[in-house]
Amino acid sequence: MRIKISGRHMEMADSLKAYADEKAGHLNRFYDRLQSVEIIFDQEGGKVRCEMIATADHHTTFVAKETHADAFAAFDAAIKDVERQLTRHKEKHRNRKHLTGPEAHGAED
């Protein structure tokens, strides 16, 4: 999985890059078909906005945007949102069953 971290209108601290890289690397635990994660930090008026774009197979995209005074807090909120989206997507696709024939209607032989 590729992880790209960038900053707009702000200097990125090495500790923030390392923290974001480590936490984003754990997203495979929630959905193992992730291909890339892009994290963009943007400073606007004293607040930091964190935008996270996770791309999975079949052109599935998960996006989260969070704004906070602290960059670490904005990132934590965004990654929680992506984790929730990944979990819901995985559960939705894991639990779908398309029954056909007599099993679908509850009839037994």
C-alpha positions as CSV (number, residue, x, y, z in Angstrom):
1,M,0.0,0.0,0.0
2,R,1.3,3.4,-1.0
3,I,1.1,6.3,1.6
4,K,1.5,9.9,0.4
5,I,1.7,12.7,3.0
6,S,1.7,16.3,1.9
7,G,1.2,19.7,3.4
8,R,-0.3,22.9,1.9
9,H,0.5,26.4,3.3
10,M,2.4,24.9,6.3
11,E,5.6,23.3,7.2
12,M,5.3,19.6,8.0
13,A,7.0,18.4,11.2
14,D,8.9,15.1,11.0
15,S,7.0,13.9,14.0
16,L,3.6,14.5,12.3
17,K,4.8,12.7,9.1
18,A,6.0,9.7,11.1
19,Y,2.8,9.6,13.2
20,A,0.6,9.8,10.1
21,D,2.6,7.2,8.2
22,E,2.5,4.8,11.1
23,K,-1.2,5.1,11.7
24,A,-2.2,5.0,8.0
25,G,-0.1,1.8,7.7
26,H,-2.5,0.1,10.1
27,L,-5.6,0.7,7.8
28,N,-4.9,-2.6,6.2
29,R,-6.3,-4.2,9.4
30,F,-9.7,-2.8,8.5
31,Y,-9.8,-3.6,4.8
32,D,-7.0,-5.6,3.2
33,R,-7.7,-4.5,-0.4
34,L,-6.4,-0.9,0.1
35,Q,-4.1,0.3,-2.6
36,S,-3.1,3.8,-1.6
37,V,-3.7,6.4,1.1
38,E,-3.2,10.1,0.5
39,I,-3.1,12.5,3.5
40,I,-3.2,16.2,2.9
41,F,-2.7,18.7,5.7
42,D,-3.8,22.3,5.0
43,Q,-3.5,25.3,7.3
44,E,-6.3,27.8,7.0
45,G,-6.8,30.7,9.4
46,G,-5.1,29.2,12.5
47,K,-6.7,25.8,12.1
48,V,-5.4,22.7,10.4
49,R,-7.6,20.7,8.0
50,C,-6.7,17.0,7.4
51,E,-8.1,15.4,4.3
52,M,-7.6,11.6,3.9
53,I,-8.3,9.8,0.6
54,A,-8.1,6.0,0.7
55,T,-8.3,4.1,-2.6
56,A,-9.2,0.4,-2.8
57,D,-9.7,-2.1,-5.6
58,H,-12.5,-1.6,-8.1
59,H,-12.0,2.2,-7.9
60,T,-13.6,2.4,-4.5
61,T,-12.7,5.6,-2.7
62,F,-13.1,6.6,1.0
63,V,-12.7,10.3,1.9
64,A,-12.6,12.0,5.2
65,K,-12.1,15.7,6.0
66,E,-11.6,17.1,9.5
67,T,-10.6,20.5,10.9
68,H,-9.0,21.2,14.3
69,A,-6.6,23.6,15.9
70,D,-4.1,20.7,16.4
71,A,-2.8,18.8,13.3
72,F,-2.6,15.6,15.3
73,A,-6.2,15.9,16.5
74,A,-7.4,16.6,13.0
75,F,-5.6,13.5,11.7
76,D,-6.9,11.3,14.5
77,A,-10.5,12.4,13.7
78,A,-10.0,11.8,10.0
79,I,-8.5,8.3,10.4
80,K,-11.3,7.3,12.7
81,D,-13.8,8.3,10.0
82,V,-11.9,6.3,7.3
83,E,-11.7,3.3,9.7
84,R,-15.5,3.5,10.1
85,Q,-16.1,3.7,6.4
86,L,-13.8,0.8,5.7
87,T,-15.4,-1.4,8.4
88,R,-18.9,-0.6,7.0
89,H,-17.8,-1.3,3.5
90,K,-16.2,-4.6,4.5
91,E,-19.3,-5.7,6.5
92,K,-21.6,-4.8,3.7
93,H,-19.8,-6.9,1.2
94,R,-19.0,-9.8,3.5
95,N,-22.6,-10.3,4.7
96,R,-24.4,-10.2,1.4
97,K,-25.8,-13.5,0.2
98,H,-27.9,-14.0,-2.9
99,L,-30.0,-17.0,-2.3
100,T,-31.8,-18.5,-5.3
101,G,-34.2,-21.3,-5.7
102,P,-36.3,-22.8,-2.8
103,E,-33.8,-21.6,-0.1
104,A,-34.7,-18.0,-0.8
105,H,-38.4,-18.6,-0.1
106,G,-38.1,-20.8,2.9
107,A,-39.4,-23.9,1.2
108,E,-38.0,-27.3,2.2
109,D,-38.1,-30.6,0.4
